[in-house]
Amino acid sequence: MTARRWAGAAIAGALLASAAPSAEAAPPAPAASATASATSEPPPLIAQARQDVQRNGCLKPSERPADTAGWAQAALRPEDAWPLTRGAGVTVAVVGTGVDASLPSLAGRLQLGPRVYGTGDAGRDCVGYGSFAAALVAGRRTTDGGPSGLAPEAHVLAVAVTDDAGATTPDLLGAGIRAAVDKGARVIAVVVPVPGPSDALGEAVTYAVAHGALILAPAAPDGRSTSSPVFPASYPGVLAVASTGPNGPAGAGLDGRVDLAAPGEGVTGTGPGGGLFLASGPGVATAYAAGAAALVLGLRPELTPEQLTRRLEATAYHPGTRLPDAAVGFGVVDPVAAVTSSWPAAAQPAAPGVPVRVDPGPDRSQAWRALAVAGGSTGVILLVGFGGLTARLGRRRAGRAAG
């Protein structure tokens, strides 16, 4: 597959988000609510930064009810992994703009860490992006068929490293990562990248790895094409995550390293206040990859960061190209395969420095290419093709689980 940027991913994602039924094992939404979701305007956009914060204030709650799961959740199907693990016992730090302390889907599982810039704790999120990411990681499903995080029993540690507009520095990121490690996070999702390194940031990454924490970070900023590496994703030991849409990868042309990809274009989820929002970019994909990591650690808490990385890479949807692929690295994260694929014969983890070897399952490159081709059609055709893909992948997963 030739890696390329798909400029219309967010549009197609929005079409799917409005039209696709929830793939979760949830009670069906009331008919009136489903009709409203299908005919109303798209959810408001949410981004890593708000340039108009001084003029318009913090992000307002969405008036759209959170009753639409969207295409990304239908593709990942986390509910198929939940009989084995829901991420219980795992703390995932979301290092970014903060997390709304009143977010309903995280009630009882949100720990407010420090705000390393300014005063107070991380329970205020003026931009809203950290709240959106945290809900993708571990939010509980709404009763009316809305979105769910991948690991709905994991705990979220909020660490705020930005100002009210979402701006930050390498040193502030470094301080946030250290704080996350010191408060016990095993998975650290840095959802706001910076364009350059610093000694403090590099040392914080080394500190996290030495203490058994896996850092995941965007391979590029959301919404901006760049040919320059970003940080902390460019550091060794950090899992660099790129974004995909229903039509394939959106990370072509990046000079920085890409290790893994995840859904990130036209993704619906909850934000401050609990309403529905729409977001796109590698920061969104990072949240999903972090949720998958939490599921694996909930099942195998003894894994080292390196072993966890290899597990996610080996069980990803491989693109059918030479790996790592420039746009998706070792493939698109598959939380179900990461949990259900065969493990090494020994119950104990491999020796330090030895990759975890797994059976990656059947070759899914044909399904990947079919998904990419579907994007040239209208939203309705894309929806039908995507539904068929989801069904085929579900049957393959069922066959693997039965084996």
C-alpha positions in Angstrom: 0.0 0.0 0.0 1.4 3.4 -0.9 1.3 5.7 2.1 -0.6 9.0 1.4 -2.4 11.7 3.3 -6.1 11.4 3.0 -7.4 15.0 3.1 -11.1 13.9 3.5 -10.7 11.6 6.4 -12.3 13.9 8.9 -15.3 14.4 6.6 -15.8 10.7 6.0 -15.3 10.1 9.7 -18.0 12.6 10.5 -20.4 10.9 8.0 -19.8 7.6 9.7 -20.1 9.0 13.1 -23.5 10.4 12.3 -24.7 7.3 10.3 -23.1 4.2 11.8 -24.9 2.3 14.6 -23.0 1.6 17.7 -21.0 -1.7 17.6 -21.1 -2.1 21.4 -23.1 -4.6 23.3 -25.3 -1.8 24.7 -29.0 -1.2 25.0 -30.3 0.3 21.8 -30.8 4.1 21.9 -34.3 5.4 21.9 -35.7 6.0 18.5 -36.1 9.7 18.9 -32.5 10.1 20.1 -31.2 8.1 17.1 -33.2 10.2 14.7 -31.9 13.4 16.3 -28.3 12.2 16.0 -28.7 11.3 12.3 -30.3 14.6 11.3 -28.6 17.2 13.5 -25.5 19.2 12.8 -22.1 17.5 13.3 -20.7 17.7 16.9 -18.5 20.7 17.7 -14.8 20.4 17.0 -12.2 20.0 19.7 -8.5 20.6 19.1 -5.1 20.5 20.9 -5.0 24.3 21.2 -7.5 27.2 21.2 -6.1 30.4 19.7 -9.3 32.3 20.6 -9.4 31.5 24.3 -8.8 35.1 25.4 -11.6 36.4 23.2 -14.1 33.6 23.6 -13.1 31.9 26.8 -12.8 28.2 27.6 -14.5 25.6 25.5 -18.2 25.4 26.0 -20.0 22.1 26.7 -21.4 20.4 23.6 -25.2 20.5 23.2 -25.0 17.2 21.3 -25.9 14.2 23.6 -23.3 11.5 23.7 -25.4 8.9 22.0 -23.2 8.1 18.9 -20.2 5.7 19.2 -18.7 6.5 15.8 -16.6 4.6 13.3 -13.5 4.2 15.4 -15.1 2.3 18.1 -16.9 0.1 15.6 -13.5 -0.7 14.1 -11.7 -1.4 17.4 -14.6 -3.3 19.0 -13.1 -3.1 22.6 -16.1 -5.0 24.0 -14.7 -8.2 22.4 -11.7 -7.9 24.8 -13.7 -7.0 27.9 -14.4 -10.6 28.9 -10.7 -10.9 29.5 -9.7 -7.5 30.7 -11.1 -4.0 31.1 -7.9 -2.4 32.3 -8.6 -2.8 36.0 -5.6 -2.0 38.2 -3.9 0.1 35.5 -3.3 3.8 35.9 -3.0 5.8 32.6 -1.7 9.3 32.8 -3.1 11.8 30.3 -0.4 14.5 30.0 -1.9 17.5 28.3 -4.5 20.3 28.9 -6.0 18.8 32.0 -9.1 16.7 32.5 -12.5 18.0 33.5 -13.0 16.8 37.1 -16.8 16.5 36.5 -16.6 14.2 33.4 -19.3 11.7 34.1 -17.7 8.8 32.2 -14.7 8.9 34.5 -16.6 9.2 37.8 -14.7 7.4 40.6 -11.7 6.6 38.4 -10.1 10.1 37.8 -7.1 11.2 39.9 -6.2 14.8 39.6 -2.4 15.3 39.4 -0.5 18.5 39.3 -0.8 21.5 37.0 2.9 22.2 36.3 2.1 25.6 34.7 0.0 28.0 36.7 -1.9 27.2 39.9 -4.3 24.5 41.1 -4.7 20.9 40.0 -5.3 19.3 36.6 -9.1 19.1 37.1 -9.7 22.2 34.9 -9.5 21.8 31.1 -10.0 25.1 29.3 -9.1 23.6 25.9 -11.1 20.4 26.4 -8.6 18.2 24.6 -7.3 16.3 27.6 -10.8 15.5 28.7 -11.6 14.1 25.2 -8.5 12.0 25.2 -9.1 10.7 28.7 -12.6 9.5 27.8 -11.2 7.7 24.8 -8.8 5.9 27.1 -11.1 4.9 29.9 -14.5 6.5 29.7 -17.5 4.3 30.6 -20.2 3.8 28.0 -23.3 5.9 28.2 -26.6 4.1 28.6 -27.9 5.5 25.3 -25.4 3.8 23.0 -22.7 6.5 23.1 -18.9 6.3 23.0 -16.8 4.2 25.4 -13.2 4.2 26.2 -11.1 1.2 25.4 -10.3 0.3 29.0 -13.4 1.3 31.1 -12.0 0.0 34.4 -8.6 1.7 34.2 -7.9 4.8 36.3 -6.9 8.1 34.7 -4.3 10.4 36.2 -4.7 13.9 34.8 -1.5 16.0 34.5 -1.8 19.5 33.1 1.2 20.9 31.3 -0.2 23.7 29.1 -1.6 27.2 29.6 -5.3 27.9 29.0 -4.7 28.0 25.2 -3.0 24.6 25.1 0.6 25.9 24.6 3.5 24.2 26.4 7.2 23.7 26.4 9.6 20.7 26.4 10.6 21.4 30.0 6.9 21.5 31.1 6.3 18.2 29.4 9.3 16.7 31.1 7.9 17.8 34.5 4.5 16.3 33.7 6.0 13.0 32.7 8.0 12.8 35.9 4.9 13.6 37.9 3.0 10.9 36.2 5.7 8.3 37.0 5.9 9.4 40.6 2.2 8.9 41.0 2.3 5.4 39.7 1.2 5.6 36.1 2.2 2.5 34.0 1.0 4.1 30.8 1.6 7.7 30.0 -0.3 9.3 27.1 1.4 12.6 26.1 -1.3 14.1 23.9 0.2 17.5 23.2 3.6 17.3 21.4 6.3 20.0 21.1 8.5 20.8 18.1 11.9 20.4 19.9 13.7 18.5 22.6 15.2 19.6 25.9 17.5 18.0 28.5 14.6 18.0 31.0 12.3 16.2 28.6 14.9 13.6 27.5 15.8 12.9 31.1 12.1 12.5 32.0 11.7 9.9 29.3 14.6 8.0 30.6 13.2 8.2 34.1 9.8 6.8 33.0 11.3 3.9 31.1 13.6 3.0 34.0 10.5 3.0 36.3 8.5 0.6 34.1 6.2 3.2 32.4 5.4 3.2 28.7 5.1 6.6 27.1 3.0 7.1 24.0 3.0 10.3 22.1 1.8 11.8 18.8 4.1 11.4 15.7 2.9 14.9 14.6 0.8 17.8 15.8 -2.9 17.5 15.2 -4.2 19.5 12.2 -0.8 20.6 10.9 1.4 18.9 8.3 5.0 18.9 9.3 8.2 17.2 7.9 10.1 17.8 11.2 10.2 15.3 14.0 8.3 16.2 17.2 8.9 15.3 20.8 8.7 13.3 22.9 7.8 10.8 20.1 11.3 11.1 18.6 13.0 9.8 21.7 14.0 6.2 21.9 11.7 4.3 24.2 8.6 6.3 23.3 5.9 4.7 21.2 5.3 7.2 18.3 1.6 7.0 17.2 0.2 8.2 13.8 -3.4 8.7 12.9 -5.7 6.8 10.5 -9.2 7.4 9.2 -11.8 5.1 7.7 -9.9 5.5 4.4 -6.5 4.6 5.7 -3.4 6.5 7.1 -3.2 10.2 7.5 0.5 10.4 8.3 2.3 10.4 5.0 5.3 12.8 4.6 6.4 12.7 8.2 10.2 12.6 8.8 9.8 11.5 12.4 9.6 7.8 13.4 6.2 6.1 13.4 5.8 2.9 15.5 2.1 2.4 15.5 -1.1 3.9 14.2 -4.6 4.1 15.6 -8.0 5.6 14.6 -7.7 9.4 14.9 -9.5 11.1 12.0 -13.1 12.2 12.4 -13.4 10.5 15.9 -16.4 11.2 18.1 -16.1 11.2 21.9 -17.1 13.1 25.0 -15.5 16.3 26.2 -16.0 18.8 29.1 -19.6 18.5 30.4 -20.1 15.0 28.9 -21.5 16.1 25.5 -20.4 14.8 22.1 -17.4 16.3 20.3 -15.4 15.6 17.1 -11.6 15.6 16.8 -8.9 14.5 14.4 -5.2 13.9 14.6 -2.3 11.8 16.1 -3.1 13.0 19.6 -6.5 11.3 19.3 -4.8 8.2 18.0 -2.4 8.3 20.9 -5.3 8.1 23.4 -6.7 5.0 21.7 -3.3 3.3 21.6 -2.9 4.1 25.3 -6.3 2.5 26.0 -5.1 -0.7 24.2 -2.0 -0.7 26.3 -4.1 -0.5 29.4 -6.1 -3.5 28.4 -3.0 -5.6 27.8 -1.5 -4.5 31.2 -4.7 -5.3 32.9 -4.3 -8.9 31.7 -0.5 -9.1 32.0 0.7 -6.5 34.5 4.2 -8.0 34.6 5.1 -6.8 31.1 7.9 -4.3 30.7 7.5 -1.2 28.5 9.5 -2.9 25.8 7.5 -6.1 26.0 4.2 -4.1 25.9 5.4 -2.2 22.9 6.3 -5.4 21.0 2.9 -6.9 21.9 1.0 -3.9 20.5 3.2 -3.9 17.3 3.1 -7.6 16.7 -0.7 -7.8 16.9 -1.5 -4.7 14.9 -3.3 -4.7 11.5 -0.2 -4.9 9.3 -0.5 -2.8 6.1 1.0 -5.3 3.7 4.1 -3.2 3.1 7.7 -3.5 4.4 7.6 -2.8 8.2 7.9 -0.4 9.7 5.7 1.5 7.2 6.4 5.2 6.9 2.7 6.1 7.6 1.6 3.5 10.1 4.7 1.9 11.5 4.0 -1.7 12.4 0.3 -1.3 11.7 -3.0 -0.1 13.2 -3.5 -1.1 16.8 -5.9 -4.0 17.4 -6.8 -4.2 21.1 -8.7 -7.4 20.7 -5.8 -9.2 19.0 -3.4 -7.7 21.6 -5.4 -9.4 24.3 -6.4 -12.7 22.6 -3.5 -13.7 20.4 -1.3 -16.5 21.7 1.4 -15.6 24.2 4.9 -17.0 24.7 4.8 -20.6 26.1 6.4 -19.5 29.4 4.1 -17.8 31.8 6.9 -15.5 32.9 7.8 -12.5 30.8 10.9 -12.7 28.6 14.3 -11.6 29.8 14.9 -7.8 29.7 15.7 -6.7 26.1 14.1 -9.8 24.5 11.0 -8.9 22.5 7.8 -10.7 23.3 7.1 -13.1 20.4 3.4 -13.6 19.5 1.4 -15.1 16.8 0.2 -12.1 14.8 -2.7 -14.1 13.4 -3.9 -14.1 9.8 -2.6 -11.6 7.2 -5.1 -8.7 7.2 -3.4 -6.6 4.5 -6.3 -7.4 2.0 -8.8 -6.0 4.5 -6.6 -3.0 5.1 -6.4 -2.3 1.3 -10.1 -2.7 1.0 -10.7 -0.1 3.6 -8.4 2.3 1.8 -10.1 1.8 -1.5 -13.5 2.4 0.0 -12.7 6.1 0.7 -13.1 7.0 -2.9 -16.8 6.4 -2.7 -19.6 8.4 -1.0 -20.2 8.3 2.7 -23.0 5.7 2.2 -20.8 3.4 0.2 -18.0 3.8 2.7 -20.4 3.0 5.5 -21.5 -0.2 3.8 -18.0 -1.3 3.0 -16.8 -0.5 6.5 -19.6 -2.5 8.0 -18.6 -5.5 5.9 -15.0 -5.1 6.9 -15.9 -5.0 10.6 -18.0 -8.1 10.2 -15.1 -10.0 8.5 -12.6 -9.0 11.1 -15.1 -10.0 13.8 -15.4 -13.5 12.3 -11.7 -13.8 12.2 -11.4 -12.8 15.8 -14.1 -15.2 16.8 -12.3 -18.0 15.0 -9.0 -17.1 16.7 -10.7 -17.0 20.2 -12.3 -20.4 19.5 -8.9 -21.8 18.6 
